[in-house]
Amino acid sequence: MTGRSRSTEAQDPPWLTRDGVRCVIAVHAQPGARRSEVAGLHGNALKIRVHAPAVEGAANAALIAFLAKTLAVRQRDVEILSGEKSREKRIGIVGVDGERVVEVLGFGGVDRA
């Protein structure tokens, strides 16, 4: 248990889960965009457009940098857990709580697109 009530965790959007001390977000990455930004929902994942192209890990590095800057954590606290060579990724983030992730990234289950 992370010190939060079960009811708080039960209200998390489908793209956010908690795994011990870290938050895990499901991301649908769109490389090669004009700018890096959260673009809405893609199924049960948060759609994030990334400026860098999907070449030799550039988009993954840009995604990590974007999430770290947006959530005000160190880049080493953001890790791609799965999907390194796919658009569908699971990203682990340490040093920020789930409520803050939802507040900053938005889209708590409502598609704003």
N, CA, C and O of each residue as an XYZ file, in Angstrom:
452
protein
N       0.848     -1.173      0.000
C       0.000      0.000      0.000
C       0.889      1.229      0.000
O       1.919      1.244      0.673
N       0.512      2.253     -0.737
C       1.339      3.438     -0.909
C       1.023      4.543      0.073
O       1.546      5.649     -0.064
N       0.179      4.278      1.064
C      -0.193      5.320      2.017
C      -1.440      6.070      1.584
O      -1.930      6.934      2.312
N      -1.951      5.752      0.419
C      -3.159      6.376     -0.086
C      -4.326      5.426      0.139
O      -4.149      4.210      0.209
N      -5.488      5.982      0.248
C      -6.662      5.135      0.452
C      -6.985      4.372     -0.819
O      -6.660      4.810     -1.923
N      -7.618      3.245     -0.654
C      -8.036      2.440     -1.794
C      -8.965      3.228     -2.705
O      -8.907      3.074     -3.925
N      -9.822      4.073     -2.132
C     -10.772      4.820     -2.950
C     -10.060      5.784     -3.888
O     -10.534      6.002     -5.003
N      -8.928      6.375     -3.470
C      -8.165      7.265     -4.339
C      -7.603      6.489     -5.512
O      -7.712      6.930     -6.656
N      -7.001      5.333     -5.244
C      -6.434      4.527     -6.311
C      -7.513      4.006     -7.245
O      -7.281      3.873     -8.447
N      -8.682      3.712     -6.712
C      -9.774      3.204     -7.542
C     -10.269      4.266     -8.513
O     -10.875      3.930     -9.530
N     -10.024      5.531     -8.223
C     -10.480      6.617     -9.082
C      -9.442      7.021    -10.124
O      -9.688      7.945    -10.900
N      -8.297      6.360    -10.163
C      -7.275      6.684    -11.144
C      -7.816      6.467    -12.553
O      -8.615      5.558    -12.778
N      -7.382      7.303    -13.506
C      -7.787      7.077    -14.901
C      -7.195      5.759    -15.408
O      -6.240      5.251    -14.819
N      -7.734      5.208    -16.468
C      -7.280      3.896    -16.938
C      -5.823      3.875    -17.388
O      -5.219      2.803    -17.426
N      -5.255      4.992    -17.722
C      -3.864      5.036    -18.181
C      -2.854      5.115    -17.033
O      -1.648      5.078    -17.279
N      -3.316      5.223    -15.796
C      -2.427      5.359    -14.645
C      -2.611      4.198    -13.681
O      -3.735      3.881    -13.290
N      -1.508      3.565    -13.297
C      -1.522      2.564    -12.235
C      -0.394      2.904    -11.264
O       0.534      3.643    -11.595
N      -0.495      2.356    -10.079
C       0.535      2.580     -9.067
C       1.211      1.250     -8.783
O       0.558      0.224     -8.590
N       2.517      1.294     -8.763
C       3.325      0.090     -8.577
C       4.318      0.377     -7.463
O       5.459      0.758     -7.724
N       3.887      0.196     -6.228
C       4.758      0.502     -5.087
C       4.985      1.994     -4.969
O       4.040      2.752     -4.751
N       6.230      2.423     -5.111
C       6.559      3.844     -4.957
C       6.526      4.606     -6.278
O       6.785      5.810     -6.300
N       6.214      3.933     -7.366
C       6.183      4.637     -8.643
C       4.800      4.612     -9.269
O       3.971      3.752     -8.973
N       4.582      5.572    -10.132
C       3.381      5.607    -10.960
C       3.765      5.028    -12.313
O       4.870      5.257    -12.804
N       2.860      4.290    -12.904
C       3.087      3.735    -14.231
C       1.994      4.274    -15.136
O       0.805      4.136    -14.850
N       2.418      4.894    -16.238
C       1.439      5.416    -17.172
C       1.535      4.669    -18.499
O       2.623      4.344    -18.974
N       0.376      4.410    -19.079
C       0.308      3.810    -20.406
C       0.327      4.956    -21.402
O      -0.465      5.892    -21.293
N       1.228      4.887    -22.372
C       1.413      5.967    -23.333
C       1.314      5.422    -24.746
O       1.853      4.362    -25.065
N       0.618      6.165    -25.579
C       0.658      5.943    -27.022
C       1.485      7.096    -27.569
O       1.020      8.236    -27.599
N       2.714      6.807    -28.005
C       3.636      7.849    -28.468
C       3.449      8.101    -29.953
O       3.252      7.172    -30.736
N       3.513      9.370    -30.328
C       3.440      9.759    -31.732
C       4.692     10.572    -32.055
O       4.716     11.783    -31.837
N       5.731      9.915    -32.575
C       6.979     10.622    -32.876
C       6.854     11.490    -34.132
O       5.953     11.304    -34.950
N       7.784     12.441    -34.260
C       7.824     13.281    -35.451
C       6.791     14.383    -35.473
O       6.475     14.902    -36.544
N       6.258     14.755    -34.329
C       5.241     15.807    -34.263
C       5.903     17.191    -34.314
O       7.119     17.310    -34.167
N       5.103     18.216    -34.520
C       5.623     19.585    -34.525
C       6.239     19.979    -33.201
O       7.262     20.660    -33.141
N       5.585     19.529    -32.138
C       6.098     19.828    -30.798
C       5.699     18.692    -29.867
O       4.787     17.921    -30.167
N       6.389     18.596    -28.739
C       6.058     17.576    -27.747
C       4.931     18.092    -26.875
O       5.000     19.197    -26.336
N       3.876     17.269    -26.739
C       2.709     17.679    -25.957
C       1.819     16.483    -25.673
O       1.860     15.473    -26.376
N       1.011     16.618    -24.623
C      -0.034     15.638    -24.344
C      -1.185     15.974    -25.273
O      -1.649     17.114    -25.316
N      -1.645     14.970    -26.021
C      -2.629     15.225    -27.071
C      -3.997     14.614    -26.804
O      -4.904     14.770    -27.622
N      -4.166     13.933    -25.697
C      -5.471     13.345    -25.405
C      -5.344     11.887    -25.026
O      -4.318     11.443    -24.510
N      -6.401     11.157    -25.292
C      -6.425      9.731    -24.985
C      -6.427      8.928    -26.272
O      -6.960      9.359    -27.295
N      -5.823      7.759    -26.201
C      -5.829      6.802    -27.299
C      -6.186      5.468    -26.667
O      -5.311      4.747    -26.189
N      -7.466      5.142    -26.665
C      -7.924      3.958    -25.941
C      -7.730      4.177    -24.456
O      -8.210      5.170    -23.910
N      -7.035      3.267    -23.791
C      -6.733      3.398    -22.368
C      -5.330      3.932    -22.125
O      -4.759      3.726    -21.055
N      -4.778      4.617    -23.115
C      -3.437      5.189    -22.989
C      -3.493      6.696    -23.191
O      -4.398      7.221    -23.840
N      -2.524      7.366    -22.633
C      -2.377      8.802    -22.808
C      -1.584      9.020    -24.096
O      -0.478      8.498    -24.240
N      -2.139      9.782    -25.024
C      -1.451     10.040    -26.283
C      -0.512     11.218    -26.089
O      -0.933     12.310    -25.708
N       0.778     10.979    -26.358
C       1.778     12.035    -26.234
C       2.498     12.166    -27.570
O       3.091     11.213    -28.074
N       2.431     13.370    -28.129
C       3.162     13.674    -29.352
C       4.580     14.079    -28.955
O       4.792     14.836    -28.009
N       5.543     13.549    -29.710
C       6.952     13.820    -29.426
C       7.590     14.426    -30.665
O       7.428     13.917    -31.773
N       8.317     15.519    -30.466
C       8.935     16.228    -31.583
C       9.981     15.388    -32.313
O      10.072     15.447    -33.539
N      10.751     14.627    -31.595
C      11.853     13.856    -32.192
C      11.328     12.720    -33.069
O      10.256     12.172    -32.813
N      12.093     12.373    -34.106
C      11.701     11.242    -34.957
C      12.001      9.910    -34.271
O      12.785      9.852    -33.324
N      11.379      8.862    -34.752
C      11.589      7.517    -34.201
C      12.825      6.891    -34.844
O      12.733      5.889    -35.554
N      13.976      7.496    -34.583
C      15.233      7.026    -35.161
C      16.251      6.849    -34.042
O      16.552      7.792    -33.310
N      16.780      5.632    -33.914
C      17.847      5.327    -32.969
C      17.570      5.817    -31.551
O      18.469      6.329    -30.883
N      16.340      5.664    -31.094
C      15.995      5.999    -29.718
C      15.759      7.471    -29.441
O      15.543      7.849    -28.290
N      15.793      8.311    -30.466
C      15.615      9.756    -30.261
C      14.233     10.079    -29.699
O      14.109     10.926    -28.815
N      13.205      9.417    -30.197
C      11.847      9.687    -29.706
C      11.686      9.222    -28.259
O      11.018      9.893    -27.473
N      12.282      8.095    -27.897
C      12.217      7.631    -26.509
C      12.912      8.617    -25.576
O      12.395      8.937    -24.506
N      14.083      9.094    -25.985
C      14.812     10.071    -25.168
C      14.009     11.358    -25.027
O      13.962     11.948    -23.947
N      13.380     11.791    -26.108
C      12.574     13.014    -26.068
C      11.336     12.825    -25.193
O      10.928     13.746    -24.485
N      10.742     11.637    -25.240
C       9.577     11.337    -24.399
C       9.954     11.381    -22.926
O       9.229     11.961    -22.118
N      11.072     10.778    -22.573
C      11.543     10.792    -21.189
C      11.827     12.228    -20.741
O      11.436     12.629    -19.644
N      12.504     12.992    -21.587
C      12.822     14.385    -21.249
C      11.545     15.213    -21.080
O      11.444     16.018    -20.155
N      10.578     15.016    -21.966
C       9.313     15.749    -21.891
C       8.571     15.432    -20.601
O       8.110     16.341    -19.911
N       8.451     14.147    -20.268
C       7.741     13.766    -19.046
C       8.468     14.258    -17.798
O       7.831     14.728    -16.856
N       9.793     14.155    -17.785
C      10.564     14.621    -16.625
C      10.374     16.119    -16.421
O      10.138     16.569    -15.299
N      10.475     16.883    -17.484
C      10.314     18.339    -17.372
C       8.888     18.697    -16.964
O       8.686     19.535    -16.086
N       7.912     18.073    -17.588
C       6.505     18.380    -17.320
C       6.122     18.036    -15.886
O       5.365     18.771    -15.252
N       6.642     16.923    -15.370
C       6.302     16.472    -14.019
C       7.298     16.937    -12.959
O       7.159     16.603    -11.783
N       8.300     17.708    -13.379
C       9.308     18.262    -12.470
C      10.039     17.180    -11.671
O      10.199     17.283    -10.455
N      10.478     16.139    -12.390
C      11.307     15.097    -11.790
C      12.580     14.972    -12.620
O      12.665     15.515    -13.722
N      13.562     14.260    -12.091
C      14.801     14.037    -12.833
C      14.552     13.025    -13.951
O      13.701     12.145    -13.823
N      15.295     13.156    -15.036
C      15.144     12.214    -16.147
C      15.431     10.786    -15.710
O      14.825      9.851    -16.232
N      16.334     10.602    -14.770
C      16.635      9.237    -14.324
C      15.493      8.630    -13.518
O      15.502      7.429    -13.248
N      14.501      9.451    -13.126
C      13.322      8.955    -12.415
C      12.196      8.527    -13.362
O      11.142      8.074    -12.916
N      12.428      8.676    -14.672
C      11.454      8.283    -15.693
C      12.084      7.145    -16.497
O      13.186      7.281    -17.028
N      11.366      6.019    -16.580
C      11.922      4.830    -17.219
C      10.885      4.163    -18.115
O       9.725      4.015    -17.730
N      11.300      3.767    -19.290
C      10.426      2.991    -20.171
C      10.475      1.550    -19.683
O      11.512      0.890    -19.757
N       9.342      1.073    -19.184
C       9.262     -0.283    -18.640
C       9.009     -1.314    -19.726
O       9.511     -2.436    -19.657
N       8.234     -0.934    -20.724
C       7.972     -1.827    -21.855
C       7.594     -0.996    -23.068
O       7.120      0.133    -22.945
N       7.812     -1.572    -24.239
C       7.440     -0.905    -25.481
C       8.507      0.001    -26.040
O       8.190      0.966    -26.735
N       9.756     -0.280    -25.758
C      10.834      0.596    -26.212
C      10.850      0.778    -27.731
O      11.235      1.838    -28.225
N      10.437     -0.244    -28.465
C      10.432     -0.153    -29.928
C       9.011     -0.131    -30.493
O       8.777     -0.519    -31.638
N       8.080      0.324    -29.677
C       6.673      0.362    -30.065
C       6.088      1.730    -29.713
O       6.644      2.459    -28.892
N       4.988      2.060    -30.329
C       4.288      3.294    -29.940
C       3.577      3.127    -28.604
O       3.380      4.097    -27.872
N       3.193      1.892    -28.290
C       2.513      1.601    -27.023
C       3.565      1.322    -25.958
O       4.321      0.357    -26.066
N       3.614      2.153    -24.942
C       4.656      2.062    -23.924
C       4.055      2.095    -22.529
O       2.958      2.611    -22.317
N       4.795      1.533    -21.584
C       4.509      1.688    -20.152
C       5.687      2.431    -19.573
O       6.829      1.989    -19.690
N       5.409      3.566    -18.943
C       6.443      4.427    -18.402
C       6.326      4.457    -16.885
O       5.260      4.753    -16.346
N       7.423      4.149    -16.194
C       7.466      4.221    -14.738
C       8.064      5.553    -14.309
O       9.072      5.998    -14.858
N       7.432      6.188    -13.317
C       7.894      7.486    -12.836
C       7.968      7.455    -11.317
O       6.986      7.138    -10.647
N       9.131      7.784    -10.780
C       9.357      7.838     -9.343
C       9.462      9.309     -8.940
O       9.959     10.139     -9.702
N       8.989      9.620     -7.733
C       9.167     10.975     -7.220
C       7.983     11.890     -7.421
O       8.081     13.093     -7.177
N       6.863     11.342     -7.863
C       5.650     12.136     -8.046
C       4.461     11.230     -7.744
O       4.479     10.047     -8.084
N       3.432     11.779     -7.110
C       2.275     10.933     -6.790
C       1.249     10.969     -7.926
O       1.279     11.839     -8.797
N       0.356     10.006     -7.881
C      -0.637      9.843     -8.945
C      -1.528     11.043     -9.141
O      -1.868     11.389    -10.272
N      -1.911     11.684     -8.054
C      -2.784     12.861     -8.166
C      -2.084     13.971     -8.934
O      -2.702     14.659     -9.746
N      -0.797     14.141     -8.675
C      -0.019     15.168     -9.371
C       0.124     14.824    -10.850
O       0.043     15.710    -11.701
N       0.333     13.560    -11.160
C       0.448     13.125    -12.555
C      -0.830     13.472    -13.312
O      -0.775     14.023    -14.411
N      -1.975     13.151    -12.724
C      -3.258     13.446    -13.374
C      -3.453     14.955    -13.499
O      -3.906     15.442    -14.535
N      -3.114     15.685    -12.456
C      -3.274     17.140    -12.463
C      -2.435     17.784    -13.570
O      -2.918     18.662    -14.285
N      -1.193     17.353    -13.709
C      -0.287     17.973    -14.660
C      -0.530     17.494    -16.086
O      -0.559     18.301    -17.015
N      -0.705     16.189    -16.265
C      -0.891     15.659    -17.608
C      -2.334     15.765    -18.092
O      -2.609     15.742    -19.291
N      -3.259     15.883    -17.118
C      -4.665     16.035    -17.473
C      -5.302     14.731    -17.920
O      -4.751     13.649    -17.717
N      -6.451     14.848    -18.521
C      -7.147     13.700    -19.085
C      -7.412     12.612    -18.070
O      -7.020     11.461    -18.262
N      -8.072     12.975    -17.001
C      -8.409     12.030    -15.955
C      -9.518     11.092    -16.340
O     -10.326     10.706    -15.495
N      -9.574     10.722    -17.583
C     -10.581      9.787    -18.061
C     -11.551     10.432    -19.032
O     -12.398      9.744    -19.600
N     -11.446     11.737    -19.234
C     -12.322     12.443    -20.155
C     -11.492     12.887    -21.352
O     -10.490     13.583    -21.190
N     -11.906     12.488    -22.555
C     -11.186     12.852    -23.764
C     -11.448     14.327    -24.071
O     -12.586     14.730    -24.312
N     -10.390     15.116    -24.057
C     -10.531     16.562    -24.315
C     -10.231     16.927    -25.757
O     -10.204     18.110    -26.096
N     -10.010     15.963    -26.594
C      -9.648     16.252    -27.982
C     -10.813     16.797    -28.771
O     -10.671     17.091    -29.958
